[in-house]
Amino acid sequence: MRHVWSLLAGIVITPLAWFAVAYGQAVMFDAAQVGGHRPLWLGLALFAVVGLLLGLVGSLRVSPAGPLFVALSYVGATAFLIARPEAAKQALPDLLEISGTLVVPLSPVSTGVLGLIGTMLLIAVLSLQRWRSWHRPEANGPSWPEMLAPSPADPYENTLADRDSFNGFADLRTPAEASGIDTPSWSAPTKV
């Protein structure tokens, strides 16, 4: 069931993030123009929201189905633009006007932003731990306080802290020093 919810989240987030990136680019372009009427922080805020949204989808260990859908959509759209530019330009509307700002839906694809985001999400999907089911602790396994207590099978009554094999940096010696040999078996040439 976690795969279904993740896939549904990916299906909803994909067009929303695409549009938010396109609108953010349009707002930032307008803010950079002389006499622009949109503040730059609005475009940056839209990018931050998209980054947080896609970061959550890509990093949460719920299911890889949602990030995989988003990644394949974005990388696929970029590959489609590269392979068939005229067909890609006809598939999306030319311009949209939203509250006085002209938005170009193709701009996130043509600038490579969606390809970059899709590739990053593909890397997140390739993590093998995302595909495994969640670990459920055993009911009859020892708890932390029991693990720290002395074991009845241990004749020396060592605790977990005593069984730690790391003894600091006491053994930072060269192999020659560790073997007990003080001098090398050869003599270095000396200048006369």
Secondary structure, DSSP 8 states (H G I E B T S, - for coil): -HHHHHHHHHHHHHHHHHHHHHHHHHHHHHHHSTT--S-HHHHHHHHHHHHHHHHHHHHSSS-SHHHHHHHHHHHHHHHHHHH-HHHHHHHS-S-EEETTEEE-TTHHHHTTHHHHHHHHHHHHHT-GGGTS------TTS--HHHHHS--TT-TT---TTTT----TTTT---HHHHHT--S-SS------
